[in-house]
C-alpha cells in the first residue's frame, strides 16, 4: 500500500508541475527585438550544399617495406551537412533536452561545447514519441537533472504499461579511405568523432587490404521539446534585458556566437565497426549484408563457411553505444548480429545516440557543414625485369614424309612453348600443305617469358612441336612429320631445320625488352 501511495503522490506532483502557469519576462518585447537582429544560422555557420569534388587520377610510385608499388591516386574533397549530431558519448552532459548552447562552440566541434548559462527558464514541455503513442510532461525550472528525471518517469510509465520498442534498425556501409570521410559518408559529423569512434574507422592497412565500415542504428524512441512561440518565451520573468546584455558582453551570445538549443534526442543503440581484409570490397560488403539479412529476418544462425572465414581472417574494430563491446566483437565474427540486437534490452537502458539542435532565434535547424579532404589510392607491386617474346615468323614444309610422289601433307598437331599452347589444330580441321608452302597461321604464334632484372640471360625456352600428316582418308595411317623438343635460343631472328620422319623449316624471332619503373 505504501508503494501505491508513493506512485499516486508522484503522479499528483507531475500533474501539479504540468499545470504551472506561463511566466513571461517583463522585457519580452525588447528581448525578441534583439534576437530578430541576429543573422540566420545558415549564414553564421556558413552551411553549404553537399558536394564531392574529385581531382585528376595520377600515377605515383611509392614503397611499403621492401615492396615497390605503382599507385593510382585521386584527391577528393567531400562536403556534407549532417542533420543530426552524433557524439558517441562525448559532450552528452551538455546535451540535455532543452539545453541552451553557445553556437560557436558547437561549430568548433568536440572540446568546444559550451553551455549558455541562463537558468531563469520558463516551463518546458517534452514529448516522448513511443511507437504505441506519445507521452508528454511539462517541467518547471528545466535543468539537466529535472529534464532527465522527467524523461525517466515517462519511460518508466511506458514500461509499466507493457511498452516494448519494436525493431527499428537501419544500417549503412561505406568504403573507408579516411576516418573523417567515412564518418561524413555514414551521416554523422567527422569533427565530433571521439577516440572510440575514430579508432573504429582509422584503420592501418597495407596495399593488399580493403576496409569497409558498417553503421547499425537501433532507435527505440525520440524525445522532443516544444519550441516556444518567441525567443523570449524560453525565459521566465526573472530574466531581463539587462541579463541579456550581460551575456552579450561576456561573448556568450551575439552575432558571432548564435545561441542554439537541443530540440530532440533519440535514444537507442549504435554499433559502428570496420572490417579490414585482403578480400575485395564487394566480398566484405556481401559478408556484412549476409549478417544484416539474418538480423532483418530474425534468423538466429551463423554465416556460411565463406563469410565466417573472411571475418575470422579480418581485422575488426568496434565502437558501441548502448551495448557491450566485447559481445559485439564476438557476434560480428560469428556473423550473428541478430543475437546482438535481438537480445531484449530494458527500456531504461537505451542511451542518447543522436541530437537535433535548432536556433533559439527562429527554430531553424542548426546544422554544421564539414569539409574533409582525402586521397583514394589503389596500388599494386611493381615487378622490374625483362620480357622475352618468342614468335614464329614462318613454318615451311620441306619434306612431307609421304610415300611416292605425294608432295602434300594434311597437317595437324600442336606447338607448345614452355607448357603454353601457342598453336593447336584438331585432326578434323587439318591443313593441306604442299612442299615449299608455309603453315597458314591466323596470327603468328607467340609467347612471353618474364625474368627479373638480375637475370640478364636468356630464359630456358622449351619448344615442343607435334606435327602430324593425316593419311587415314585414303586408308593409310597417320605419319609424324616432326615431333620433339628444341631449346637453343638467343635474341634475334633465326631459321632452323626440324627433322623427324619429315622436315619443317622454322623461322622464329626472340626479342627482349625492359619493363617496370626504372630503379632510382
LOBA-128360 format. One line per field, with one value per residue (C-alpha): residue number from 1; residue in three letters; x, y, z. Coordinates in Angstrom, 1 decimal. Layout:
BEGIN
seq (NUM,...)
type (ALA,...)
x (X,...)
y (Y,...)
z (Z,...)
//
This chain:
BEGIN
seq (1,2,3,4,5,6,7,8,9,10,11,12,13,14,15,16,17,18,19,20,21,22,23,24,25,26,27,28,29,30,31,32,33,34,35,36,37,38,39,40,41,42,43,44,45,46,47,48,49,50,51,52,53,54,55,56,57,58,59,60,61,62,63,64,65,66,67,68,69,70,71,72,73,74,75,76,77,78,79,80,81,82,83,84,85,86,87,88,89,90,91,92,93,94,95,96,97,98,99,100,101,102,103,104,105,106,107,108,109,110,111,112,113,114,115,116,117,118,119,120,121,122,123,124,125,126,127,128,129,130,131,132,133,134,135,136,137,138,139,140,141,142,143,144,145,146,147,148,149,150,151,152,153,154,155,156,157,158,159,160,161,162,163,164,165,166,167,168,169,170,171,172,173,174,175,176,177,178,179,180,181,182,183,184,185,186,187,188,189,190,191,192,193,194,195,196,197,198,199,200,201,202,203,204,205,206,207,208,209,210,211,212,213,214,215,216,217,218,219,220,221,222,223,224,225,226,227,228,229,230,231,232,233,234,235,236,237,238,239,240,241,242,243,244,245,246,247,248,249,250,251,252,253,254,255,256,257,258,259,260,261,262,263,264,265,266,267,268,269,270,271,272,273,274,275,276,277,278,279,280,281,282,283,284,285,286,287,288,289,290,291,292,293,294,295,296,297,298,299,300,301,302,303,304,305,306,307,308,309,310,311,312,313,314,315,316,317,318,319,320,321,322,323,324,325,326,327,328,329,330,331,332,333,334,335,336,337,338,339,340,341,342,343,344,345,346,347,348,349,350,351,352,353,354,355,356,357,358,359,360,361,362,363,364,365,366,367,368,369,370,371,372,373,374,375,376,377,378,379,380,381,382,383,384,385,386,387,388,389,390,391,392,393,394,395,396,397,398,399,400,401,402,403,404,405,406,407,408,409,410,411,412,413,414,415,416,417,418,419,420,421,422,423,424,425,426,427,428,429,430,431,432,433,434,435,436,437,438,439,440,441,442,443,444,445,446,447,448,449,450,451,452,453,454,455,456,457,458,459,460,461,462,463,464,465,466,467,468,469,470,471,472,473,474,475,476,477,478,479,480,481,482,483,484,485,486,487,488,489,490,491,492,493,494,495,496,497,498,499,500,501,502,503,504,505,506,507,508,509,510,511,512,513,514,515,516,517,518,519,520)
type (UNK,UNK,UNK,UNK,UNK,UNK,UNK,UNK,UNK,UNK,UNK,UNK,UNK,UNK,UNK,UNK,UNK,UNK,UNK,UNK,UNK,UNK,UNK,UNK,UNK,UNK,UNK,UNK,UNK,UNK,UNK,UNK,UNK,UNK,UNK,UNK,UNK,UNK,UNK,UNK,UNK,UNK,UNK,UNK,UNK,UNK,UNK,UNK,UNK,UNK,UNK,UNK,UNK,UNK,UNK,UNK,UNK,UNK,UNK,UNK,UNK,UNK,UNK,UNK,UNK,UNK,UNK,UNK,UNK,UNK,UNK,UNK,UNK,UNK,UNK,UNK,UNK,UNK,UNK,UNK,UNK,UNK,UNK,UNK,UNK,UNK,UNK,UNK,UNK,UNK,UNK,UNK,UNK,UNK,UNK,UNK,UNK,UNK,UNK,UNK,UNK,UNK,UNK,UNK,UNK,UNK,UNK,UNK,UNK,UNK,UNK,UNK,UNK,UNK,UNK,UNK,UNK,UNK,UNK,UNK,UNK,UNK,UNK,UNK,UNK,UNK,UNK,UNK,UNK,UNK,UNK,UNK,UNK,UNK,UNK,UNK,UNK,UNK,UNK,UNK,UNK,UNK,UNK,UNK,UNK,UNK,UNK,UNK,UNK,UNK,UNK,UNK,UNK,UNK,UNK,UNK,UNK,UNK,UNK,UNK,UNK,UNK,UNK,UNK,UNK,UNK,UNK,UNK,UNK,UNK,UNK,UNK,UNK,UNK,UNK,UNK,UNK,UNK,UNK,UNK,UNK,UNK,UNK,UNK,UNK,UNK,UNK,UNK,UNK,UNK,UNK,UNK,UNK,UNK,UNK,UNK,UNK,UNK,UNK,UNK,UNK,UNK,UNK,UNK,UNK,UNK,UNK,UNK,UNK,UNK,UNK,UNK,UNK,UNK,UNK,UNK,UNK,UNK,UNK,UNK,UNK,UNK,UNK,UNK,UNK,UNK,UNK,UNK,UNK,UNK,UNK,UNK,UNK,UNK,UNK,UNK,UNK,UNK,UNK,UNK,UNK,UNK,UNK,UNK,UNK,UNK,UNK,UNK,UNK,UNK,UNK,UNK,UNK,UNK,UNK,UNK,UNK,UNK,UNK,UNK,UNK,UNK,UNK,UNK,UNK,UNK,UNK,UNK,UNK,UNK,UNK,UNK,UNK,UNK,UNK,UNK,UNK,UNK,UNK,UNK,UNK,UNK,UNK,UNK,UNK,UNK,UNK,UNK,UNK,UNK,UNK,UNK,UNK,UNK,UNK,UNK,UNK,UNK,UNK,UNK,UNK,UNK,UNK,UNK,UNK,UNK,UNK,UNK,UNK,UNK,UNK,UNK,UNK,UNK,UNK,UNK,UNK,UNK,UNK,UNK,UNK,UNK,UNK,UNK,UNK,UNK,UNK,UNK,UNK,UNK,UNK,UNK,UNK,UNK,UNK,UNK,UNK,UNK,UNK,UNK,UNK,UNK,UNK,UNK,UNK,UNK,UNK,UNK,UNK,UNK,UNK,UNK,UNK,UNK,UNK,UNK,UNK,UNK,UNK,UNK,UNK,UNK,UNK,UNK,UNK,UNK,UNK,UNK,UNK,UNK,UNK,UNK,UNK,UNK,UNK,UNK,UNK,UNK,UNK,UNK,UNK,UNK,UNK,UNK,UNK,UNK,UNK,UNK,UNK,UNK,UNK,UNK,UNK,UNK,UNK,UNK,UNK,UNK,UNK,UNK,UNK,UNK,UNK,UNK,UNK,UNK,UNK,UNK,UNK,UNK,UNK,UNK,UNK,UNK,UNK,UNK,UNK,UNK,UNK,UNK,UNK,UNK,UNK,UNK,UNK,UNK,UNK,UNK,UNK,UNK,UNK,UNK,UNK,UNK,UNK,UNK,UNK,UNK,UNK,UNK,UNK,UNK,UNK,UNK,UNK,UNK,UNK,UNK,UNK,UNK,UNK,UNK,UNK,UNK,UNK,UNK,UNK,UNK,UNK,UNK,UNK,UNK,UNK,UNK,UNK,UNK,UNK,UNK,UNK,UNK,UNK,UNK,UNK,UNK,UNK,UNK,UNK,UNK,UNK,UNK,UNK,UNK,UNK,UNK,UNK,UNK,UNK,UNK,UNK,UNK,UNK,UNK,UNK,UNK,UNK,UNK,UNK,UNK,UNK,UNK,UNK,UNK,UNK,UNK,UNK,UNK,UNK,UNK,UNK,UNK,UNK,UNK,UNK,UNK,UNK,UNK,UNK,UNK,UNK,UNK)
x (0.0,2.9,4.3,1.0,0.6,4.1,3.2,0.0,1.9,4.4,1.5,-0.1,3.2,3.6,0.1,0.9,4.1,2.4,-0.2,2.4,1.4,3.3,5.5,7.0,9.8,8.8,11.3,9.8,9.4,12.9,14.5,12.6,13.8,17.4,17.1,15.5,18.7,20.8,21.9,20.3,22.1,23.0,24.8,26.5,27.7,28.4,26.2,26.9,25.2,26.6,29.2,32.0,34.9,37.3,40.7,42.6,43.8,47.6,50.3,52.6,55.5,55.9,57.0,55.8,58.6,60.8,57.9,58.0,54.4,52.9,49.8,46.9,45.9,43.0,42.4,38.8,37.1,33.9,31.5,28.3,25.9,24.7,21.2,21.8,24.7,26.2,28.7,29.4,29.1,31.3,29.7,26.5,26.4,25.8,23.2,20.2,16.9,16.2,19.7,21.0,24.4,26.8,26.7,30.4,31.5,29.0,30.5,34.1,33.3,34.4,36.1,34.3,30.8,29.9,26.5,24.7,24.4,20.9,19.0,15.9,14.0,10.3,8.4,9.3,7.0,8.6,7.1,8.3,7.4,6.9,5.7,2.4,1.7,3.0,3.5,4.3,5.2,5.8,8.8,9.1,12.6,14.1,17.7,19.8,18.6,14.9,14.6,16.4,14.2,11.1,12.2,13.0,9.5,7.8,9.9,9.1,5.4,5.6,7.4,4.9,2.2,3.9,5.6,8.5,10.3,10.0,12.8,13.7,17.2,18.9,22.4,24.8,28.2,30.9,34.5,37.0,39.6,39.9,38.1,36.7,35.4,33.8,32.1,30.6,29.5,27.8,25.9,27.4,29.9,33.6,34.5,32.6,34.4,35.6,38.6,36.4,34.7,37.9,39.7,36.9,37.4,41.0,42.5,46.0,46.1,48.6,48.2,46.5,43.7,40.3,38.3,34.5,32.7,29.2,27.0,24.0,21.4,18.5,16.2,14.0,12.3,12.8,12.1,11.3,10.9,8.2,9.5,8.4,6.4,9.2,12.8,11.9,9.5,12.5,13.0,10.9,10.0,13.4,15.3,15.6,17.0,20.0,20.7,20.7,23.1,25.4,25.5,26.4,29.1,30.7,30.7,28.4,25.7,25.7,26.0,29.3,28.1,24.5,22.6,21.1,19.1,18.8,15.3,15.3,17.2,16.9,17.6,18.7,21.8,24.6,27.1,29.9,32.5,35.0,36.2,39.7,40.6,42.6,39.3,37.6,35.4,32.4,33.1,33.4,30.1,28.4,29.5,28.1,24.9,24.6,24.9,22.2,19.9,19.9,19.2,16.4,14.7,15.2,17.2,19.3,22.0,25.7,27.1,28.2,31.8,33.0,31.7,32.9,36.4,36.5,35.6,38.0,40.9,40.0,40.9,37.7,37.4,34.3,32.6,29.4,26.9,24.3,25.7,28.6,31.7,33.2,29.9,29.6,33.1,32.2,28.9,30.4,33.0,30.2,28.2,25.3,24.2,20.7,21.8,23.2,20.2,17.5,18.7,15.9,17.1,15.3,13.7,15.6,19.0,18.8,21.1,21.1,22.5,21.8,20.7,19.0,19.9,17.9,18.4,16.8,16.0,13.7,13.7,15.6,17.7,21.2,23.4,27.1,28.8,32.0,34.7,37.3,40.0,41.3,43.1,41.8,44.8,45.0,48.4,50.0,53.6,55.9,57.9,61.0,62.7,62.8,60.1,61.3,59.0,59.2,57.3,57.1,57.7,57.1,56.9,57.6,57.1,60.2,59.6,56.0,57.2,54.7,55.2,55.9,55.5,52.8,54.1,51.1,50.6,47.3,48.8,47.5,49.0,50.3,53.1,53.8,56.3,57.2,54.0,51.8,49.9,50.6,49.1,46.8,44.8,42.5,42.7,39.3,40.4,43.8,45.6,46.6,50.2,52.4,56.2,57.6,54.4,54.1,51.7,48.8,48.6,45.7,48.1,51.8,52.1,54.0,54.5,56.4,58.6,59.4,62.7,64.0,66.5,69.2,68.7,70.2,70.4,68.2,65.4,65.0,62.7,61.4,59.6,57.7,56.3,54.0,53.2,51.2,50.2,46.6,46.6,43.5,41.4,42.9,43.0,46.6,48.0,48.9,52.6,54.6,56.3,58.1,57.9,60.4,61.8,64.1,65.8,68.6,67.7,69.2,67.9,67.4,65.7,66.8,66.0,66.4,65.5,63.3,63.8,61.9,60.1,59.6,61.1,60.0,61.9,61.2,61.9,61.4,62.4,63.4,63.1,64.0,62.8,62.8,59.5,58.5,59.5,63.3,65.2,66.1)
y (0.0,2.4,1.7,2.5,5.7,6.8,6.3,8.2,11.1,11.1,11.3,14.2,16.0,15.5,16.9,19.9,20.6,20.4,22.9,25.6,29.0,30.6,33.4,35.6,38.1,41.7,42.7,40.2,42.6,44.1,40.6,39.5,42.6,41.7,38.1,39.5,41.3,38.2,36.6,33.4,30.2,29.0,32.3,32.3,28.7,29.0,26.0,24.6,22.2,18.6,18.1,15.8,17.1,14.6,15.5,14.0,10.5,10.5,7.8,7.7,5.4,4.6,1.7,-0.3,-2.1,-3.6,-3.7,-1.1,0.0,1.6,3.5,5.5,8.3,10.7,13.6,14.0,16.9,16.0,18.5,17.5,18.8,16.1,16.8,15.2,15.4,12.0,12.4,8.8,9.8,12.9,16.1,14.4,16.2,19.5,18.0,17.5,18.1,21.9,22.8,26.2,26.1,28.6,28.3,29.0,26.1,23.8,24.8,24.2,20.6,18.2,20.1,23.4,22.6,25.4,25.9,29.2,29.8,31.2,29.4,31.7,29.4,29.1,25.8,23.3,20.7,17.5,14.7,11.1,9.5,5.8,3.5,2.9,6.6,9.8,10.8,14.3,16.2,19.8,20.7,23.6,25.1,22.9,21.9,18.8,16.8,17.8,17.0,13.7,12.7,13.6,11.5,8.6,9.0,8.8,5.8,4.1,4.8,3.3,0.3,-0.4,-0.1,-3.0,-1.0,-2.7,-0.9,-2.7,-3.4,-0.2,-0.9,0.7,0.3,1.7,0.7,2.8,2.2,3.7,6.0,8.1,8.2,11.7,10.9,7.6,9.5,12.0,9.4,7.5,10.5,11.9,14.7,14.0,16.8,15.2,11.9,10.6,8.4,5.3,6.1,7.2,4.1,2.0,3.9,5.0,1.6,1.0,-1.3,-2.4,-2.1,-5.6,-4.8,-3.0,-1.6,-1.4,0.4,-0.5,1.7,0.0,2.2,0.9,3.8,3.0,6.4,10.1,12.9,16.4,19.7,22.1,25.2,28.4,30.9,33.5,33.6,35.5,32.7,30.5,32.6,33.5,36.9,37.0,37.2,40.9,42.8,43.7,40.0,39.5,42.4,40.8,37.6,39.6,41.5,38.2,37.0,34.1,35.3,37.6,37.8,35.9,33.3,32.4,30.6,27.1,24.6,20.9,20.3,16.5,13.4,9.9,7.0,3.6,1.6,2.1,-0.4,1.1,-1.3,-1.7,-4.9,-4.8,-7.7,-8.8,-9.8,-7.5,-4.6,-6.3,-9.6,-7.7,-5.8,-9.2,-10.6,-7.6,-7.9,-11.6,-10.6,-8.0,-10.4,-12.7,-9.7,-8.4,-11.8,-12.7,-15.7,-16.8,-18.6,-18.2,-17.3,-19.8,-21.0,-18.5,-15.4,-16.9,-17.4,-13.8,-12.4,-14.8,-13.6,-9.9,-7.0,-5.8,-2.5,-1.7,1.2,0.6,2.9,1.3,-2.2,-4.5,-4.0,-7.5,-9.2,-7.1,-8.3,-11.9,-11.6,-9.9,-12.6,-15.2,-13.1,-13.3,-9.7,-11.0,-12.2,-8.8,-6.8,-9.3,-9.6,-7.9,-4.7,-2.9,0.3,2.4,1.0,2.8,5.8,9.0,8.3,11.5,15.0,17.7,21.3,24.4,28.2,29.9,32.9,31.2,27.5,26.6,23.6,24.3,22.1,22.3,21.8,19.9,19.6,16.8,16.1,12.6,10.5,7.4,5.2,1.9,0.2,-2.9,-4.2,-3.2,-6.0,-4.9,-7.1,-8.3,-9.5,-12.1,-12.7,-15.8,-15.5,-17.9,-16.0,-18.9,-22.7,-24.2,-27.8,-29.2,-32.9,-34.3,-37.8,-39.0,-42.2,-42.0,-38.6,-37.2,-33.8,-32.7,-33.2,-33.0,-31.4,-31.1,-31.0,-28.7,-26.2,-25.7,-23.2,-23.6,-25.6,-22.9,-23.9,-21.2,-23.1,-26.1,-27.7,-30.7,-33.6,-32.9,-29.4,-30.3,-28.0,-29.2,-28.0,-28.7,-28.8,-25.3,-23.8,-22.3,-23.3,-20.9,-19.2,-16.8,-14.9,-15.5,-17.9,-16.3,-16.4,-14.4,-15.2,-12.8,-12.6,-10.3,-7.6,-9.6,-12.4,-10.7,-14.0,-15.9,-17.8,-21.5,-21.8,-25.2,-25.5,-28.7,-29.5,-32.3,-32.1,-35.0,-35.9,-37.3,-40.3,-42.0,-40.5,-43.0,-46.0,-45.3,-44.4,-41.0,-40.1,-37.9,-35.1,-33.6,-34.5,-33.2,-30.5,-27.7,-25.5,-23.4,-19.7,-16.2,-12.7,-12.2,-13.9,-17.4,-20.3,-23.9,-27.3,-29.6,-33.2,-36.3,-38.6,-35.5,-32.0,-28.4,-25.2,-23.0,-19.2,-17.5,-14.4,-13.7,-10.2,-8.8,-5.5,-4.0,-3.5,-1.8,1.6,2.1,1.9,5.2)
z (0.0,0.8,-2.7,-4.3,-2.3,-3.4,-7.1,-6.6,-5.0,-7.9,-10.4,-8.5,-8.4,-12.2,-12.7,-10.5,-12.4,-15.8,-14.6,-13.8,-15.4,-18.2,-16.7,-19.4,-19.0,-18.4,-21.2,-23.6,-26.5,-26.3,-25.9,-29.1,-30.9,-30.1,-31.3,-34.5,-35.3,-35.2,-38.5,-39.8,-38.6,-42.1,-42.7,-39.3,-39.7,-43.4,-44.2,-47.7,-50.0,-50.1,-52.8,-53.8,-56.0,-57.4,-58.8,-61.7,-61.3,-61.1,-61.1,-58.1,-57.1,-53.5,-51.3,-48.4,-46.6,-49.3,-51.8,-54.6,-55.5,-58.5,-57.4,-58.9,-56.6,-56.7,-54.3,-53.2,-51.4,-49.6,-48.1,-46.2,-43.6,-41.2,-39.9,-36.6,-34.1,-33.1,-30.3,-29.3,-25.7,-25.6,-24.5,-23.5,-20.2,-22.1,-24.4,-22.2,-23.8,-24.0,-23.1,-24.3,-26.0,-27.5,-31.2,-31.7,-29.5,-31.4,-34.7,-33.4,-32.6,-29.8,-26.9,-27.8,-26.5,-24.0,-22.3,-22.4,-18.6,-18.4,-15.7,-15.5,-17.8,-18.4,-18.1,-20.8,-22.3,-23.5,-25.6,-26.0,-29.3,-28.4,-31.2,-29.4,-28.9,-27.4,-23.7,-22.5,-19.4,-18.5,-16.4,-14.1,-13.9,-16.5,-16.0,-16.7,-13.6,-13.8,-17.5,-17.2,-14.3,-16.3,-19.2,-16.9,-15.4,-18.9,-19.8,-16.6,-17.1,-20.6,-19.4,-16.6,-19.3,-21.2,-23.9,-25.7,-28.5,-31.9,-34.2,-35.9,-37.2,-40.1,-41.4,-44.0,-45.3,-46.8,-48.0,-45.7,-47.2,-44.0,-40.7,-41.5,-44.9,-43.7,-40.8,-43.2,-45.7,-42.9,-42.0,-38.8,-38.3,-38.6,-36.3,-33.5,-33.7,-30.4,-29.8,-29.6,-32.9,-34.7,-33.7,-35.3,-38.6,-38.7,-39.5,-40.7,-43.7,-46.4,-50.2,-50.4,-48.0,-48.1,-45.3,-45.1,-42.3,-41.2,-39.1,-37.4,-35.6,-33.5,-32.5,-29.6,-29.1,-29.6,-27.0,-28.3,-26.6,-27.7,-29.5,-27.6,-29.7,-29.4,-28.3,-25.1,-24.1,-23.4,-20.2,-17.2,-15.6,-13.7,-17.0,-18.0,-20.9,-18.7,-18.1,-21.9,-22.4,-19.8,-21.7,-24.9,-23.0,-21.9,-25.5,-24.8,-27.1,-30.2,-34.0,-33.8,-31.3,-32.1,-29.3,-30.0,-28.1,-28.0,-29.6,-29.7,-28.5,-30.0,-27.7,-28.7,-29.5,-32.1,-33.4,-35.6,-36.9,-39.6,-41.4,-42.9,-45.1,-48.1,-49.7,-52.2,-51.1,-52.7,-50.7,-47.4,-48.2,-49.1,-45.7,-43.8,-45.9,-45.0,-41.3,-41.7,-43.6,-40.6,-38.4,-40.6,-41.0,-37.3,-38.2,-35.3,-37.3,-38.1,-41.5,-44.1,-44.1,-46.8,-44.8,-41.5,-43.0,-44.2,-40.8,-38.9,-41.0,-40.8,-38.5,-36.8,-34.9,-32.9,-31.3,-29.3,-27.7,-25.6,-25.8,-24.8,-26.9,-26.3,-27.0,-30.2,-31.5,-30.8,-32.6,-35.6,-36.0,-35.8,-38.3,-35.8,-35.4,-34.8,-31.4,-30.5,-31.5,-30.6,-27.0,-25.2,-23.5,-20.7,-22.0,-19.5,-20.7,-24.0,-24.2,-26.2,-29.7,-31.6,-31.1,-33.1,-32.4,-33.5,-33.4,-30.5,-32.7,-35.2,-34.5,-37.8,-37.9,-36.6,-38.8,-39.3,-42.7,-42.7,-45.4,-45.5,-48.0,-48.5,-51.1,-52.8,-53.6,-55.4,-55.5,-56.9,-56.6,-59.4,-60.9,-62.8,-65.3,-68.9,-71.1,-73.6,-76.6,-78.8,-82.1,-85.1,-88.3,-90.6,-90.6,-94.1,-95.1,-96.8,-96.6,-96.0,-95.3,-97.9,-100.0,-103.7,-105.4,-103.0,-102.1,-100.0,-96.2,-94.4,-91.3,-87.8,-84.3,-81.6,-80.9,-77.2,-75.7,-72.0,-71.4,-73.1,-76.3,-78.9,-81.8,-82.0,-84.9,-84.5,-86.8,-88.2,-89.3,-90.8,-93.3,-96.8,-97.3,-100.3,-100.1,-100.1,-98.6,-95.1,-92.5,-92.5,-89.1,-88.5,-86.4,-85.6,-82.6,-79.8,-76.0,-73.4,-70.5,-67.7,-65.8,-63.1,-63.8,-62.2,-64.7,-67.7,-69.6,-72.0,-70.1,-70.5,-73.6,-74.3,-77.7,-78.5,-81.9,-82.7,-86.4,-88.0,-91.5,-91.8,-94.2,-92.8,-95.5,-98.1,-95.8,-94.6,-91.2,-89.7,-90.2,-87.8,-89.7,-86.7,-83.0,-80.4,-78.2,-79.2,-76.7,-78.4,-78.3,-78.4,-79.2,-82.9,-85.9,-86.7,-89.0,-88.2,-89.7,-87.7,-88.7,-87.7,-90.2,-92.3,-92.2,-91.4,-91.7,-88.7,-88.8,-85.4,-83.5,-79.9,-78.5,-75.1,-73.5,-70.1,-68.2,-65.0,-63.5,-63.6,-60.4,-58.7)
//
